[in-house]
Amino acid sequence: MVEKTVDSVLNQTFQNFEIILVDDGSTDGSFEHLSRLYLNEKKVIIIKQVNLERGAARNNGLKTAIGEYVQFLDSDDTLLNHHLEDLNQTIQRLHPDFISTKFEFAKDGRLIPSDNSKLKEGYYNYNLFLTGNPFACNVCVRRSNPKLRLFEEDRKYSIKEDWMFFLENLSDQKIYLLDRVTMHILEHEGRSMHGDNSVLIKKTKLAEDWILTRVALNETELKIIKSHVNYFSAIHSYIDGNKKAVFAYLWRAAQLNGIKMKYLILAIKNIPGHIILNKCKGLLRG
């Protein structure tokens, strides 16, 4: 899968770049395979580290880079060929510390809009991230930014390090969003956000605690982020079929931030439950 990501970068219309592949302690021969595959490609640099998770891999790549701007990519991301050109044109005009574009999810031959699809072009701060991360890891950063905080490397926060990165850095800075889709993210069962639901809930709560120690939030913002964590936990409890937990999380979310339509919809769906609804859908399709 990573070859498609690398090739999508190599095929950019803007060609002044380097590619740094960070092998995070793979044991399946990936490092050797990629080293052979890109042996004669001068733009590709491959470094290997012991398994330290994504935060450390991102930081390692950032420290190895020599360019002024660094774009982060996961192995299930592919760039449209104008991605770097679009970024470069805006960078030359605005010189932002953080810049991003819009992306779509690719699933079963279809393209699905992401959470940032309806956002207007312009600057955004941490408030956009109080209810989650609509940018995935799609962020380009100015490497020499003296205020830049690196990704959290403690592996207990893995999966949530991007959300934490955005909230901490944008607490006193801004990111510029381009109103153009330039990236596709492959939607598949192996993505980190489709893992064990109990683990996802635990990691989100740990990330919340981390954020509250790093980012100064007012009372309203605290309620927003805490209600988001409870709603997120309700969704993943629903997927697991834990009806009692769903209602408990939704009740806490409503106490913090009022009754929302999405809370009511999830509560109603929770009465028959995720498994029964999926069976009903299957019968209707049959």
C-alpha positions, 0 to 999 in steps of 0.5 A, a space after each residue: 500500500 505504501 508504494 501507491 502513497 510514494 508514487 503519488 508523491 513522485 508523480 506531482 506536478 511540483 517536483 522540488 521535494 524529498 520523500 522521507 519514509 520512516 519504517 517504524 520497526 517493521 518485521 515483514 521485510 518492508 524496509 528491505 523491499 522499499 530499499 530495493 524498490 527505490 534504490 535508484 530514486 534520489 528523492 526517496 530517503 528511507 530510515 528505520 527506527 525501532 517500533 515507537 509508534 507514529 508520533 515518534 515516526 513523524 518527529 523523526 521524519 521532521 528532524 531528518 527533513 531539510 525542506 522548509 515545509 514538511 507534509 505528513 502522510 500515512 501509508 493509506 494516503 494518496 495525493 492528487 498530482 496537483 497537491 504540492 503545487 497547490 500548497 506551494 502557490 499558497 505558501 509563496 503567497 501567505 507563508 503560513 506556519 500550518 497549511 492543509 487541504 481538503 480530502 476525500 475517503 476512497 471506499 469500494 470505488 466511491 469517493 466520500 466527502 470528509 468532515 472538512 468538506 464544507 469548511 470555507 477556505 481560510 485560517 482556523 484555530 484550535 476551536 475547530 478541533 474541540 469536537 475531533 480532528 477533521 483533518 486526519 494527518 493532512 497537515 503541512 508545517 513550517 519546520 523552522 517555526 519556533 512555536 512548533 510543538 512536536 507530536 507526543 511520542 508516548 505510545 499510550 496515546 497512539 491513534 490520537 496524537 494528531 488530534 493532540 498535535 492540532 489542539 496544542 499547536 493551534 492554541 496560539 497559532 492558526 492553520 490555513 485551509 485550502 478549499 480544494 480536494 488534493 488527497 484521498 484516504 483509503 477507507 478500510 478496516 485496517 485504519 486505526 479508527 476502525 480498531 478495538 472500540 474499547 481501546 479507542 474509547 480509552 485512548 480518547 479519554 487519555 488524549 482528553 486528559 493530556 489536552 486539558 493539561 496542555 491547552 488553556 480552555 474556558 468553561 464553554 470550551 471545556 464543556 464542548 470537548 468533554 461532551 465530544 469525548 462522551 459522544 465519541 464513546 457512545 458511538 463506539 459503545 453502540 458499535 460494540 452493542 453495549 446499550 447501557 454504556 451508550 445511554 450513560 455516555 449520551 446522558 453525560 454529553 447532554 448534561 455537559 452541552 445540552 440535548 443535540 439532535 445527534 444524541 437523540 438519533 443515536 439514542 433511538 438507534 440504540 433501542 434495537 441496537 447496532 446488531 439488530 439494525 444491521 440484520 434488518 438492513 441485510 434482510 431488506 437488501 436480500 
